[in-house]
Amino acid sequence: MIRFLQKDNRFVKAVFFIIISVACVTMVITLVPGIFDTQSSSGNVYATIGYGGPLGRFMPAQDTITMTEVQQTAARMMQQQGLPDSMMSFVIPQVGQGLIQQHVEMMEAHKLGLHANDEDVRHFLHTGMWGQVLFPNGKYIGDQAYAELISEHFNMTREKFESEVKNAIVEDRLRSLVSGAVTVSPEQVKQYYLQQGLKINFQYAVLDSNALRQTINPTDAQLQTYFKQNAGRYAKAIPETRSIQYIAFQDSQIPGGAPQVTDAEIQQYYNAHQDQYKVPEEVKVRHILIQVPQGAPAATVAAAKTKAQSVLDQLKQANGKNFAELAKKYSDDPGSKDQGGELGWVKQGMTVPAFDHAIFTMPVGQISDLVRTQYGFHIIQVEDKHTAHTEALSDVRAQILSTLTQQKENDAAASYAQQLAKEAAANGLQKTAAAHHLSVTTSDSVQQGANLPNLSDSSKLVTAAFQAKQGAAPQVASTGDGFAVFQVSNITAAHAPTFDAYKTQILSDYRDDQLPALLARKTNELAERAKNLNDLSKAAKLMNATVMTSGLVGRTDQVPEVGELEQVAPSLFTLQPGQISKAINTGRSGVVAQITARQEPDAAEIAAHSEQTREQLLDQQRNQMFEVFLSNLLEKYQKEGRIRINAKATPLPAGGDSGE
């Protein structure tokens, strides 16, 4: 985005609404008990939120959350987090609760008169991170690229995305209304930084889980018992495989080649796609910004205006010849000042309304008077202008020819593939291949996702083959640079392995299952020995643990073999020098630590970080207040019987209609 249009935005909060995370719904998971409705809801209704009051239960639902909505949101979240499809049944209830929370928030916000409109969305997308993505170097990436971006990253339509952005804006306004009055005192800031700025030095002994894992060596009899006890786990450990026979050809092997594109077809395509070749009006612009902070007092605004007027006077005296020089000297737009204020070519709607109006009503070469926007005072010059027009056929002929040629090749290849499939159904793959001077390839037994030989892209073929029946009529699949006609010649169903063939994996699984308890037991033993001996090093030596030193570290620092202390071992900051910690289990290792030094921040450090600490503490306390508000709000809705979850809600089949 053009730099002067950028500022901090609510991107993270928008994503909270767009892709509901598991973490954000833990506070409402207790909504489930006691509010199931098993009577009237259809299978696609996940939950309803009704009106309050004595008659509320007899009135139609005020808001409905469908199973489709829940499943779509869960799928998006799983895609973002890289979760396997097998997690869907666990994710759906959590996402459902998150959507209930979102809908309740929106209902309460609307009740309080909080809304968002299209202009709010437009401003949001023009600023901050989204501005940089959608308007790189000040140029809009275009509707198609925007829609593809949203589809790729959020798996939703542009309309759905912008609806969720509105929700994010409303949620932010509700949050500001609820927690905007929160304040913190200087003493609170000081005490918070004393806690957060504390640094410690410690010696620590590490039990490596990988080394411990190798000490788990069961007998064959124990492994045999484990294998039998976990028969269900191994019932389909050997996945299904299929052998596939196929005739493959490339587009260049089509008999007679693809039909040639005629001039009439090019003209017809051009006439039918006029909108594609329309070029909107755009102007080449440069500007000088004298920035005014939002909410600045009148004196600050007046001073900025005086400065801007002074720069404008200098420009007029030189007839604008010194524009680039003055932009480099005075402009507050970091994205354009070093380029002499150049913003490049700008289309309508790419900038905020006041700026947009100015640049599309000014003649080329004229320097504007002061233009006020929410960012400050602008001095603008339009350097060039392209009027709206439609590209001539001669300019786009080569592009159209390429498009139509590709279409004809694809159509001819698809038609040839269908012809081969029809012949193969009657005569078999071998005779059909021989008749057309092609060959049949028989794959080894392959699993889903395998790559087949001699094909540039076999993904569609393999996917289709795993949906086909053995011996079924030949089918057609695209291979990237051509097509293949295939049949499934053999299917080996998923099955359990023999013990001897799978012994190595069974041993690995056994060790994985036994390791957590062994690591916990050994780490507790290490901690007890260290305390009894009052000597961590001696205890570590007795238990073959590695002794390391942290150096001076803070709460958010990463310590080797431990991780971030605030997350893994915050209790270390409560210990005094000489004290030995309890067992610390990081998952990867077992750790016991002994504090050797503590260093509290001094007055100068506290003062230097005062403003940053104040903002952190304010954010923390505002979030806490908002969470309390939400918790009370959800409890109120629950007590009033307004939230009802349909116990009969039925998940859609995998790959079902998204509805978007």
BELKACOR-V223683 format. One record per backbone hydrogen bond with DSSP energy under -0.5 kcal/mol. NH is the residue of the N-H (numbers start at 0). CO is the residue of the C=O. If there is no record, write none. Layout:
NH:CO
NH:CO
This chain:
4:1
5:2
13:9
14:10
15:11
16:12
17:13
18:14
19:17
24:21
25:22
27:24
28:25
30:27
31:28
34:31
36:644
37:35
44:41
45:43
45:64
46:64
47:643
48:62
49:47
49:641
50:55
55:52
57:54
58:55
61:48
62:48
64:46
65:63
66:43
67:43
69:65
70:66
71:67
72:68
73:69
74:70
75:71
76:72
77:73
78:74
79:75
80:76
81:77
82:77
86:83
87:84
89:86
90:86
91:87
92:88
93:89
94:90
95:91
96:92
97:93
98:94
99:95
100:96
101:97
102:98
103:99
104:100
105:101
106:102
107:103
108:104
109:105
110:106
111:107
112:109
113:108
114:112
120:116
121:117
122:118
123:119
124:120
125:121
125:122
126:122
126:123
129:126
130:126
131:127
132:128
133:129
134:130
137:134
138:135
139:137
140:133
145:141
146:142
147:143
148:144
149:145
150:146
151:147
152:148
153:149
154:149
154:150
155:149
160:156
161:157
162:158
163:159
164:160
165:161
166:162
167:163
168:164
169:165
170:166
171:167
172:168
173:169
174:170
175:171
176:172
177:173
178:174
179:175
181:178
188:184
189:185
190:186
191:187
192:188
193:189
194:190
195:191
196:192
197:194
198:598
199:552
200:596
202:593
203:547
204:591
205:545
206:589
207:205
208:587
211:207
212:208
213:209
214:210
214:211
215:212
216:214
222:218
223:219
224:220
225:221
226:222
227:223
228:224
229:225
230:227
232:229
233:229
234:230
234:231
236:233
237:494
238:236
240:491
241:445
242:489
244:486
245:440
246:484
247:245
247:438
248:482
250:480
252:249
253:250
256:253
265:261
266:262
267:263
268:264
269:265
270:266
271:267
272:268
272:269
273:270
275:272
276:272
276:273
277:274
278:388
279:277
281:385
282:345
283:383
284:282
284:343
285:380
286:340
287:378
289:287
289:376
290:288
291:374
295:292
299:296
300:296
301:297
302:298
303:299
304:300
305:301
306:302
307:303
308:304
309:305
310:306
311:307
312:308
313:309
314:310
315:311
316:312
317:313
318:315
319:314
320:317
322:319
325:321
326:322
327:323
328:324
329:325
330:325
330:326
331:288
333:331
335:332
336:332
338:335
339:336
340:335
341:335
341:338
342:284
343:284
345:282
347:280
349:346
355:351
356:352
357:353
358:354
359:355
360:357
361:357
364:381
365:362
367:379
370:377
371:369
372:375
375:372
376:289
377:370
378:287
380:285
381:365
382:283
382:380
383:283
385:281
386:384
388:278
390:276
394:391
395:391
395:392
396:392
399:395
400:396
401:397
402:398
403:399
404:400
405:401
406:402
407:403
408:404
409:405
410:406
411:407
412:408
413:409
414:410
415:411
416:412
417:413
418:414
419:415
420:416
421:417
422:418
423:419
424:420
425:421
426:422
427:423
431:427
432:428
433:429
434:430
435:431
435:432
436:433
437:432
440:245
442:243
442:440
445:241
445:443
449:446
454:451
456:478
461:457
462:458
463:459
464:460
465:461
466:463
467:463
470:487
471:468
474:485
476:483
478:481
480:478
482:248
483:476
484:246
485:474
485:483
486:244
488:242
488:486
489:242
491:240
492:490
494:237
501:497
502:498
502:499
505:501
506:502
507:503
508:504
509:505
510:506
511:507
512:508
513:509
514:510
515:511
517:513
518:514
519:515
520:516
521:517
522:518
523:519
524:520
525:521
526:522
527:523
528:524
529:525
530:526
531:527
532:528
533:529
534:529
538:534
539:535
540:536
541:537
542:538
543:540
544:539
545:205
547:203
549:201
552:199
552:550
554:195
556:553
558:556
558:562
561:558
562:558
564:556
565:554
566:563
567:563
568:564
571:568
572:569
573:570
574:571
577:594
578:575
580:592
583:590
584:582
585:583
585:588
586:588
589:206
590:583
591:204
593:202
594:578
595:200
596:200
598:198
605:601
606:602
607:603
608:604
609:606
612:608
613:609
614:610
615:611
616:612
617:613
618:614
619:615
620:616
621:617
622:618
623:619
624:620
625:621
626:622
627:623
628:624
629:625
630:626
631:627
632:628
633:629
634:630
635:631
636:632
637:633
638:634
639:635
640:637
641:636
642:636
643:47
643:641
644:34
645:45
646:36
646:644
647:36
648:645
649:42
650:648
655:652
